[in-house]
């Protein structure tokens, strides 16, 4: 098996593998890549589709052939078609109707002949750009063989099915899931999601496990309405409270004090203005402090690295940044940092995610 994830989330993904795939063996990095882990697995492949921090899971078929033309031979080709049929079985609610080949030279006569054979054998339509069943053909990274990697999900796992209402500034769902995992959620937590947008972080938190209280607040009413629709689709609407309001107000605080707070302030590109963000980040740290219970955790996702660092320095009696991890996502360079509260908040734990 191979799992594709956003570079930088290696340790979080390894932790999720250990928690959710106890039968996984020999977990290691794929040679030459910083976005993939490989391992062996016995039994059902269905649990792979439930991973939260992973972009896509693949089954790896390795063939001792000198060139990809041999993949169409009667000896090897049935193994490939069986893997495609397994994708159909695993995705009964949304079975693939098309496939695509992801390979160097996919327009070559050899790859076109291979695609024709796959289409004939499986009944799936060959769609070069938007095929739902993905077959990646590559030279094996650590041998003279050739690999065919078959994606087990018809869509990337990061495309959550409950995201029925889009939102330009929505956080990547696998990053949100990583934030939740880093916060070490507990069933008795009272949770608040400040500047919740369309609800991705709060929904990921509730899908990770129960909470005593879960509140989301955002000043932008259309975003809150999108969050409400997404929460219904995710089946968590009855377990969360979504409010339209400014974090400077007190309405959301009435549901506290909170054990864990999350926030995704505007980055200044798709929402908000860069000129306002220093004041906004300072206010966020202050309001989170006012609403936090002793021993609370805070998780903040922000694009404004320099601004957040300045705000943390000014709040040094409350917050202390301990470490950071850089994540790469479509031109952005998120940094997930561990921050521990000090001063009058001694003992509280904060996770800072800076993009």
Secondary structure per residue as TSV (DSSP state, phi and psi in degrees):
chain	resnum	aa	ss	phi	psi
A	1	X	-	360.0	151.4
A	2	X	E	-133.8	141.8
A	3	X	E	-116.2	128.6
A	4	X	E	-97.6	133.5
A	5	X	-	-145.2	171.6
A	6	X	-	-71.8	129.2
A	7	X	T	-53.9	134.8
A	8	X	T	107.8	-19.8
A	9	X	-	-94.6	18.2
A	10	X	H	-50.6	-52.6
A	11	X	H	-67.6	-36.4
A	12	X	H	-65.8	-41.8
A	13	X	H	-65.8	-41.8
A	14	X	H	-58.7	-40.1
A	15	X	H	-64.9	-40.4
A	16	X	H	-67.5	-38.1
A	17	X	H	-58.3	-47.1
A	18	X	H	-61.1	-37.5
A	19	X	H	-76.5	-41.0
A	20	X	H	-106.9	-15.2
A	21	X	-	-126.8	71.2
A	22	X	T	-62.7	-19.2
A	23	X	T	-90.1	1.6
A	24	X	-	-68.9	138.2
A	25	X	E	-130.6	148.2
A	26	X	E	59.9	49.1
A	27	X	E	-70.9	127.8
A	28	X	E	-157.8	165.5
A	29	X	E	-73.2	148.1
A	30	X	-	-77.6	131.6
A	31	X	T	-54.5	127.7
A	32	X	T	80.6	5.6
A	33	X	-	-128.3	147.5
A	34	X	S	-113.5	12.9
A	35	X	S	-126.6	16.8
A	36	X	E	-145.8	142.0
A	37	X	E	-121.8	146.4
A	38	X	E	-121.0	154.5
A	39	X	E	-167.9	166.1
A	40	X	E	-102.4	151.5
A	41	X	-	-149.3	133.1
A	42	X	-	-104.4	155.7
A	43	X	S	89.1	-159.7
A	44	X	-	-65.2	144.4
A	45	X	S	-92.1	-8.3
A	46	X	G	-55.5	-39.4
A	47	X	G	-59.2	-22.5
A	48	X	G	-63.4	-29.3
A	49	X	G	-75.5	-9.2
A	50	X	G	-98.0	3.5
A	51	X	-	-68.8	141.0
A	52	X	S	-102.3	-30.4
A	53	X	S	-96.3	6.4
A	54	X	-	-107.9	140.0
A	55	X	S	-76.8	-44.6
A	56	X	E	-160.4	140.4
A	57	X	E	-101.8	142.5
A	58	X	E	-129.4	144.0
A	59	X	E	-94.3	136.1
A	60	X	E	-105.0	120.6
A	61	X	E	-107.9	118.3
A	62	X	E	-108.0	131.7
A	63	X	E	-125.1	130.5
A	64	X	-	-80.5	66.9
A	65	X	-	-121.5	151.2
A	66	X	S	-81.0	-20.4
A	67	X	S	-151.7	154.6
A	68	X	G	-64.1	-19.7
A	69	X	G	-57.8	-31.9
A	70	X	G	-71.8	-13.0
A	71	X	G	-62.9	-22.5
A	72	X	G	-86.3	3.1
A	73	X	S	-70.3	153.4
A	74	X	T	-59.6	-21.6
A	75	X	T	-73.4	-35.4
A	76	X	T	-111.2	-31.6
A	77	X	H	-59.9	-39.4
A	78	X	H	-59.8	-28.4
A	79	X	H	-65.2	-38.9
A	80	X	H	-68.3	-46.7
A	81	X	H	-65.4	-33.4
A	82	X	H	-64.8	-38.0
A	83	X	H	-64.7	-38.2
A	84	X	H	-65.1	-41.7
A	85	X	H	-63.9	-32.5
A	86	X	H	-64.5	-36.4
A	87	X	H	-61.2	-41.7
A	88	X	H	-61.9	-42.8
A	89	X	H	-66.5	-38.4
A	90	X	H	-71.9	-24.2
A	91	X	T	-114.6	55.5
A	92	X	G	-64.4	-33.0
A	93	X	G	-74.9	-24.1
A	94	X	G	-144.4	72.3
A	95	X	-	-69.3	146.2
A	96	X	-	-68.9	145.0
A	97	X	S	-114.8	-5.7
A	98	X	E	-146.3	168.5
A	99	X	E	-144.3	163.5
A	100	X	E	-141.4	154.7
A	101	X	E	-102.0	125.3
A	102	X	E	-109.0	102.3
A	103	X	E	-160.6	150.7
A	104	X	T	-64.0	131.5
A	105	X	T	73.1	33.4
A	106	X	T	-65.7	-17.1
A	107	X	T	-91.1	2.9
A	108	X	S	-71.4	157.7
A	109	X	H	-56.4	-36.5
A	110	X	H	-64.7	-46.3
A	111	X	H	-70.4	-32.8
A	112	X	H	-68.1	-40.0
A	113	X	H	-65.1	-39.5
A	114	X	H	-62.5	-44.1
A	115	X	H	-63.0	-39.9
A	116	X	H	-61.7	-39.5
A	117	X	H	-67.5	-41.3
A	118	X	H	-62.0	-44.7
A	119	X	H	-61.1	-43.6
A	120	X	H	-66.6	-39.8
A	121	X	H	-77.4	-30.8
A	122	X	H	-105.0	-19.8
A	123	X	-	81.2	3.6
A	124	X	-	-86.7	147.2
A	125	X	E	-82.3	137.6
A	126	X	E	-81.9	114.7
A	127	X	-	-121.6	107.0
A	128	X	T	-62.2	-29.6
A	129	X	T	-103.5	-41.6
A	130	X	T	-120.8	19.2
A	131	X	-	-56.6	137.5
A	132	X	S	-82.4	-34.6
A	133	X	E	-93.6	118.7
A	134	X	E	-103.5	128.2
A	135	X	E	-116.7	114.5
A	136	X	E	-99.3	123.3
A	137	X	E	-109.9	127.0
A	138	X	E	-151.0	159.3
A	139	X	E	-72.3	134.6
A	140	X	-	-57.0	132.6
A	141	X	T	-67.2	-19.4
A	142	X	T	-131.8	23.0
A	143	X	S	-159.8	-180.0
A	144	X	S	-89.3	7.8
A	145	X	S	-84.3	179.7
A	146	X	E	-120.4	143.2
A	147	X	E	-110.0	145.0
A	148	X	E	-120.7	116.6
A	149	X	E	-101.3	126.0
A	150	X	E	-112.1	118.2
A	151	X	E	-69.1	132.0
A	152	X	S	-82.3	-16.7
A	153	X	S	-109.6	143.7
A	154	X	S	-71.7	-23.6
A	155	X	S	-126.2	158.3
A	156	X	-	-57.0	145.6
A	157	X	T	-63.6	-23.6
A	158	X	T	-68.6	-17.5
A	159	X	S	-86.8	82.0
A	160	X	-	-63.2	133.0
A	161	X	T	-65.6	-21.5
A	162	X	T	-82.6	-2.8
A	163	X	-	-81.0	75.1
A	164	X	-	-85.2	-19.0
A	165	X	S	-119.5	116.9
A	166	X	-	-79.3	165.2
A	167	X	-	-157.7	124.5
A	168	X	T	-54.4	-38.0
A	169	X	T	-95.7	14.2
A	170	X	-	-64.0	139.9
A	171	X	-	-73.9	146.0
A	172	X	-	-56.5	131.3
A	173	X	H	-64.7	-32.5
A	174	X	H	-72.3	-30.5
A	175	X	H	-67.9	-42.5
A	176	X	H	-59.8	-42.3
A	177	X	H	-64.7	-36.6
A	178	X	H	-65.2	-40.7
A	179	X	H	-59.8	-43.5
A	180	X	H	-63.3	-44.5
A	181	X	H	-62.8	-40.2
A	182	X	H	-66.4	-25.4
A	183	X	T	-81.0	-5.8
A	184	X	T	53.4	64.7
A	185	X	-	-62.8	146.0
A	186	X	-	-127.2	147.0
A	187	X	T	-58.7	-31.1
A	188	X	T	-89.2	6.2
A	189	X	-	-65.0	140.7
A	190	X	E	-97.5	119.8
A	191	X	E	-117.8	138.9
A	192	X	E	-130.8	137.1
A	193	X	E	-116.4	103.0
A	194	X	E	-84.2	142.7
A	195	X	T	52.1	54.8
A	196	X	-	-74.1	-13.0
A	197	X	T	56.9	-135.3
A	198	X	T	-86.5	11.7
A	199	X	S	93.6	7.9
A	200	X	H	-57.6	-48.6
A	201	X	H	-65.5	-46.1
A	202	X	H	-65.5	-40.3
A	203	X	H	-65.7	-42.8
A	204	X	H	-59.6	-38.0
A	205	X	H	-62.8	-44.1
A	206	X	H	-73.3	-28.8
A	207	X	H	-73.4	-21.8
A	208	X	H	-77.5	-19.4
A	209	X	-	159.2	166.8
A	210	X	-	-70.2	160.8
A	211	X	-	-140.9	152.0
A	212	X	S	-67.4	-40.2
A	213	X	E	-146.1	142.2
A	214	X	E	-141.2	119.1
A	215	X	E	-127.0	135.6
A	216	X	E	-122.2	140.5
A	217	X	E	-139.3	138.6
A	218	X	E	-151.9	143.0
A	219	X	S	-75.6	-18.6
A	220	X	-	-94.3	107.1
A	221	X	H	-59.4	-42.8
A	222	X	H	-58.5	-33.6
A	223	X	H	-66.5	-41.2
A	224	X	H	-65.8	-38.8
A	225	X	H	-64.4	-38.6
A	226	X	H	-63.1	-41.0
A	227	X	H	-62.0	-39.0
A	228	X	H	-62.3	-44.6
A	229	X	H	-64.9	-41.4
A	230	X	H	-66.0	-38.0
A	231	X	H	-64.6	-39.1
A	232	X	H	-62.3	-46.4
A	233	X	H	-63.7	-31.6
A	234	X	H	-83.4	-9.3
A	235	X	T	78.5	21.7
A	236	X	-	-118.1	7.8
A	237	X	G	-58.1	-36.9
A	238	X	G	-76.1	-4.0
A	239	X	G	-111.1	0.9
A	240	X	-	-131.7	156.6
A	241	X	E	-117.5	123.0
A	242	X	E	-112.6	128.9
A	243	X	E	-124.9	142.0
A	244	X	E	-93.3	119.3
A	245	X	S	174.1	167.5
A	246	X	-	-87.0	143.1
A	247	X	T	-66.2	-17.6
A	248	X	T	-73.6	-16.5
A	249	X	S	-76.1	177.2
A	250	X	S	-109.5	-5.9
A	251	X	T	-58.3	-44.6
A	252	X	G	-70.9	-29.6
A	253	X	G	-68.7	-21.0
A	254	X	G	-64.1	-16.8
A	255	X	G	-88.7	-3.1
A	256	X	-	-93.0	-162.6
A	257	X	-	-69.6	157.4
A	258	X	E	-106.8	145.6
A	259	X	E	-86.8	-27.8
A	260	X	E	-147.5	130.2
A	261	X	E	-123.1	143.2
A	262	X	E	-126.0	148.9
A	263	X	E	-150.8	144.8
A	264	X	-	-133.3	76.3
A	265	X	-	-65.5	155.3
A	266	X	-	-55.3	143.3
A	267	X	-	-89.2	-17.0
A	268	X	S	92.7	-1.4
A	269	X	S	-104.7	-60.5
A	270	X	S	-90.6	-19.1
A	271	X	S	-152.1	153.6
A	272	X	S	74.7	-178.8
A	273	X	-	-130.3	136.1
A	274	X	G	-57.4	-36.5
A	275	X	G	-64.8	-21.5
A	276	X	G	-93.7	-9.4
A	277	X	H	-73.8	-27.6
A	278	X	H	-66.0	-45.6
A	279	X	H	-64.0	-39.0
A	280	X	H	-64.6	-44.3
A	281	X	H	-67.5	-38.6
A	282	X	H	-63.4	-42.0
A	283	X	H	-65.4	-37.1
A	284	X	H	-60.0	-48.6
A	285	X	H	-61.8	-39.4
A	286	X	H	-67.0	-46.3
A	287	X	H	-69.1	-36.2
A	288	X	H	-62.3	-39.4
A	289	X	H	-62.6	-40.6
A	290	X	H	-68.3	-25.3
A	291	X	H	-100.3	-5.7
A	292	X	E	-86.1	141.1
A	293	X	E	-83.2	149.3
A	294	X	E	-53.2	131.1
A	295	X	E	89.8	7.4
A	296	X	E	-72.7	162.5
A	297	X	E	-117.8	148.2
A	298	X	E	-129.2	137.3
A	299	X	E	-126.3	119.9
A	300	X	E	-122.4	130.4
A	301	X	E	-109.5	117.9
A	302	X	E	-145.0	143.7
A	303	X	S	-83.0	-17.7
A	304	X	-	-89.7	78.5
A	305	X	H	-62.3	-52.5
A	306	X	H	-63.7	-41.0
A	307	X	H	-62.7	-46.0
A	308	X	H	-64.4	-37.7
A	309	X	H	-63.5	-40.7
A	310	X	H	-65.1	-42.9
A	311	X	H	-63.4	-37.6
A	312	X	H	-67.6	-36.8
A	313	X	H	-64.1	-39.9
A	314	X	H	-70.5	-23.6
A	315	X	T	-105.8	35.0
A	316	X	T	-63.0	-22.8
A	317	X	T	-76.7	-11.3
A	318	X	T	-112.3	-34.9
A	319	X	E	-130.3	144.1
A	320	X	E	-139.8	117.0
A	321	X	E	-75.8	126.5
A	322	X	E	-102.2	-40.4
A	323	X	E	-159.6	162.2
A	324	X	E	-138.2	148.3
A	325	X	E	-127.3	126.9
A	326	X	E	-87.9	134.6
A	327	X	E	-121.0	141.9
A	328	X	E	-108.0	125.9
A	329	X	E	-146.2	100.1
A	330	X	T	47.9	54.2
A	331	X	T	89.7	-17.2
A	332	X	E	-93.1	153.2
A	333	X	E	-122.0	74.3
A	334	X	E	-58.7	143.8
A	335	X	E	-121.7	119.7
A	336	X	E	-99.3	113.4
A	337	X	E	-117.1	147.7
A	338	X	E	-94.7	123.4
A	339	X	E	-123.7	133.5
A	340	X	E	-115.3	133.3
A	341	X	E	-73.1	146.6
A	342	X	-	-132.0	-160.1
A	343	X	G	57.5	-131.0
A	344	X	G	-70.9	-9.5
A	345	X	G	-103.8	22.2
A	346	X	T	-42.2	132.8
A	347	X	T	92.8	-9.4
A	348	X	-	-80.5	149.0
A	349	X	E	-114.1	135.6
A	350	X	E	-127.1	136.5
A	351	X	E	-111.0	121.5
A	352	X	E	-107.3	124.0
A	353	X	E	-112.5	109.0
A	354	X	E	-107.8	124.9
A	355	X	-	-107.1	360.0
